[in-house]
Amino acid sequence: EIKTLVEKEYQERAMEFLRDYIFTTPEWLLDPIFTGKVEHNPFDFLDALQTGTLALLLPKASGLPKDSVGVYTRGEFFRDLTRVIWGEDILVGKMPDVYRQNLQRTFMQRISLCGSRGGPQSLKLYKEYITGLKEELEQVLVKSKDEEFGIYCRDMLRIMNKFLK
């Protein structure tokens, strides 16, 4: 099987697209004008869309080069993924809305699946990533005075610790 690496700029634009159209809560879809007129619950639709996207996206990390010039690397992938899934709220000390909370929990479930199915190298890769993410979250938690935010952060840390065992 021959793999062709796509240009770095193209990969970065693709991640921006996912951020804007898949992982950002579509407030317009949640407007009561629409929710009463659609057959499916918007929460279920959004969850299915995000879960499916993560299922396709996360396994790609292990196929990216660790270091390379001019191509999208594994480190850049994880940096962008962190910004897209965590950086707009929880990592800046802001309580995520219920849809983002669900996305972040789903993300951890998908990471666990990818780690367990991908073999020892894949598991190591995801554990290294989650260890770094956990450290960032712990730093944010120390600075926060908001009780609800603290409860949410501690729950996410518990999930991360369970994965790292």
N, C-alpha and C positions, 0 to 999 in steps of 0.2 A: 504494500500500500504506500503510495507516494503522497506526502503531505506538502501542500504549498502554503507558505505563510502569507497572510494578507498584510498589506502595508499598515504600519503603525497608526497612521492618521485615520485610516478607514476603521480600524478596530476601536479607536477612541470615539469616533463618531457613532459607531454602533452602540457603545456603552452609554453614550449620552442619549441616544434614541430610547434605549431600554429604560433609562432613568425617567425621561420625560413622558413616555407613553405606556409603560408597563408597571414600573415600580412607584410612580408618584400617584397618590390617591386621586382618582378622577372625580373631583368634587361635583362636576356637572352631572355625572351619572347618578349621584346620590341625592339629587334634588327631588323632593316629593312629587314634583310634576311628572317625573319619569318613573320613579319607583312604583307608583300605583298602576302604571300602564305597561309594564314589562312582565313577561311570564316568569322570569327567573329572578331570584333575589340578587341584587347587585353585589352584595358581599360574597355570595357563593361564586358568582361569575368572576369577580376580581381575584378571589382566592385560586380558582382553577387556572386562570390566565397566568398568575404569578408563579404558582407551583410548577406548571408546565414549563414556563420559561427557565426557572431555576434548574429543573431536571435536565434541560438541554444545555444550559450554560455551564454549570459547575464542573461537570466531568471534563470540560475542555481545558481546564487549568493545567492538568498534568501533561498535556500535549504541547504546551507553550514552552519556548526555550527559557532556561534560567537566566542566562545572560546573552545578549546579542545586540548588535548595533543596527538601528533602523527598522527593527521589527518589534512587535508588541511582546513584551516579556511576561513571565509569570508574575513577577513583582508588580508590574504595571497593572496587570489584570486584577490582582488582589487589592491594590491601592484604589483603583476605580470602583471595584465592587464594594469596598468598604464605604467609599463616599456615597455611592448610589443607595445602598441598603441602610447604612447606619449614620452617615455623616451629616445628613440634613436635620437630624433631630437629636437622637440619644447621645451621640458623641460631642455635641455642642451644648449638652445640658438641658435640652428641651424635651418635654414629655411627648412621645409620639402619639398620634391619634390611633384609634382602635384598629384601623386598617393597616397602618405601619407596624403596629405591635404584632398583628397577625403575620405580616410579611417577614418580620424579624424572627418570629418563632418558626415559620415555615422554612426560612433560610437555614436555621440551625438543624431542622429535621433533614433537609436535603444534604447538608454538609455531612451529617452522620451517615446517611445512606451512601453517599459517594465515598466516604472514607472506608466504610465497611465492605463495599463491593469492589473497590478499586485495587485491593491488595496492599501490602505493607508500605510500598513507596507512596501510594496515594494517601493512605492513612497518615503517614508521617507529614506529608505536605499540608494536609488540612489541619492537623494538630498544630503545626508551626504557625499557620495562619490564625487559628482560633486563639492560640496563646498570646499572640500580639494584640489581637482585638480585645481579648479579656483584659490585658494590661491597660489599654486605652480606656476601657469602660470603668475599670477600678479607679483610675485617676479622675474621671468625670464624677463618679459617685462620691469621692472624698470631698469634692468642692461643692456638691449640691446640698441645699438645705430643705428642698422640697420633699415631703414625706412620701407622697404618691410616686414621684419619680424614683425615689430611693427604693421603694418596694419593687417597682418594675425592674430597675437595674439589678437588684439582688436576685430577682427571679431569673433574669437573663444570665447572670454570672453562675447561678446554680446549674442552668442548662449547659453552659459552656464547660463547667467543671465536670459534669457527668460525661460529656463527650471526651474530655481530656483524660479520663481515668483509663 
